[in-house]
Structures are given as structure tokens and as C-alpha cells.
Amino acid sequence: MSVSKLYATIVTLATSVKDPCVNSKAKTDLLQKIREDVTKSLSHLQYSFQKALKIDLAKTDLTEEELEVFESFSSRFARSSDLIIAQLLRLKTLELDPAFRGSLIDTLNIAEKQGWINSASTWFRIRELRNYSAHEYSDEDMKLLYKEFLKLTPELLAVIC
């Protein structure tokens, strides 16, 4: 079963199933799967991050190889942030409050209060940059985006599943 189907099952269970054992088992299974996915994703991000740190973004033109490193890095940044925000933090929030139906910023504020992340505003910025990166921009825009990703990657890597 895919993570999105498991997540939909949790939401259904959280709102309709009265048996706490069934609810708890499904949540435990889903949380374990998400933790595994996040851990793997962060490992890949760490690898790309180390390669990207070696590239000088101040130079005028990046080589094809350097561009490829940053494309991989930005893709892994986006995937990791998606997994953490949309799945891990959301599920952990639902564990606290099964009836929770708040917005992204509500989820991030709860995550900050619980100590799961350092700053809701930083994570909101991560989400904004991830969304921005999904579109085509000039070379200079992309360099600025890569610099922001490099600066924010330690926030993602600090997440404890």
C-alpha cells in the first residue's frame, strides 16, 4: 500500500473507528513507514548536500556536471521537505489530535511547540522555496535558490524521526 493510501486510511480511522487498538496499530505502521522513508530521503539529501557544498556558486557559469549536482540536490531537498512536512509532521499532529484539520502553518506551529522542529517560520520558508523551485527561472534565480537550499538543508537534516 502506498504512503498516500496509508495516510488516507489513518485519517479515516482517526475520524470513524472507535476501536483504539485498530487505530493505534494503523498509526504505528504508517508512522514506521514514513520514518523509514524520511530517513532514507535525508540520507540521499546529505550525500547531495556534501557534493553541492564543494561547488562555487559565485562563478559566472556552472558546468553541466555542477548543474546536475544542484538539480539532484534541489530534487532531494524538495522530496525530503515534502515527506517531513506533509507526512511526518502531519501524522504526528494527528496523533496528538485525531480531529486536527488545520492548515500547513497550524501544523508547523504545533510541530515547533512540540519540539519536533526549531522554527515554524523557517519551515514555512522551506515550503515556499520548494514550491518556487518547481518552476523554470533564470540562471541567477536558480543560483539564489541553490544558496537558500544550502543554507536551509541543516534544518531538514536536524529532524529526528
N, C-alpha and C positions, 0 to 999 in steps of 0.2 A: 504494500500500500504506500502511495506517495505521501510525503510530508504534508502537502496541502490537504489531502483527503484525511489524514490523521488529525490535522488541526481542525478541520470541519467537524470531525467526529467528536473531538473534545468540546467544541462549542455546543454541539447538540447535547452531549452528555451533561455538560455543566448546567444547561437550562432545562433539561427534561427528565433525566434519570434520577430517581430517588435513592437508589442503592449506592451508598458511598463507596463500597468495595469495587464495584464496576467502574465508577467514576475515577477512583484513585488509581486503579490498575491501568486504565487507558491513559490517564495523565502521566503516570510514571513511564509507560512505554514511549509515549510521544516525547516527553522531556529527554529521555535517554537518547532517542534517535536524533533529536535536534542538537543535543550536546555533542554527539559524535560528529554530526555534520559541521557544527561550528568549529570544533577542534581541528578537524581536517582542513577546513577552509582557512582558518588562521595559520595553520602550518604552511599552506601554499602562499598565503599573503606574506608571511615572514620571509620566505625564500625570495619572492619577487621584490620585496621591500629592500632586502640586502643588496640585490643586484641594482635596483634603481638608485640607491644612495651613492653608488660609485659613478653615476653619470653627472656631468657638469651641465646644469640647465642654463648657465649663463652664456654658453656659446651660442652663436647665431643659428647654426643648423645642426640638427641631430642626425646621426646616421640612421639608416634603415634598421640596423641591429638595435640601436638605442631606442628608436621609436617602438620597435617590437617589445622591448623590455617594459617600456612605460605602458603600452597597450595591455600587456599581460598584467602588470601591476595594477592599473586602474580597474580592470575587469575583476580582479581578485579583491580589490578594495570594495567595489560595489557589491559583489556577492557576499562577502563577509558582513558588510554592514546590513544588507538585507536579511541575512539569516539571524543576526543578532537582534535587530530592531523588530522586524515583522514576525519573527517566530519565537526566539528565545525569551526576549523581554515580554512579549505579548502573552505567552503561555505562563510565565512566572507571575505576571499580573493577574491572569485568570485564576491561578492557584490561590492567590490572596483573596480575590473577589470574583467568584464564578459568574456573577451578573454584570461584570465590568463591560461597558460598551463605549468607553471613552476614545478620544482622538489620539493621534500619534503623540502630541505634546503631553497629553494626560498620562500616557504610558511611560514616556520618558521622565516626567516629574515623579511618578511613583517609583521608577527604577532608581532615580537619584536618591529619593528618601530612604529606599531600602538598602542603599549602598551597592547596588549592582553596577552602577556607572558613576563616574565622578561628577558629570555636569550635564543636565538635560539640554542646556543651550548648545553645548559643544556637539552633542549627538544630533540635535536638530540641524546644526550646520553640516554635519556629516551626511545627513539625509538630503539636504538641499544640494550639496555638491555632487552626490551620487546621481540625483535627478538631472542636474545640469550636464553631467558628463555623458548622458545618453544622447546628446545632440552633437552635430558637427560644428566645430568652431575653428577659428584661425589658429595657426601655429603658436602665436603668442598667447592666446587664450588657453590653449592646451598646456603650455608651459606653466602658466599661473595655476591652472588646475592641478597639474602634477605636483607643484610645490606645496599646494594645500593638502593634497593626499599624503605627501611625505610628512608633513607637519602633524597630521591627524592620525596617521597609522598607529602610533604608540597607544592611542586611546582604544582602538579596536583590539590591539594585542594584549591590552591590560584586562580585558574582560575575562572573568573566571566563570566557566560554565558550571 
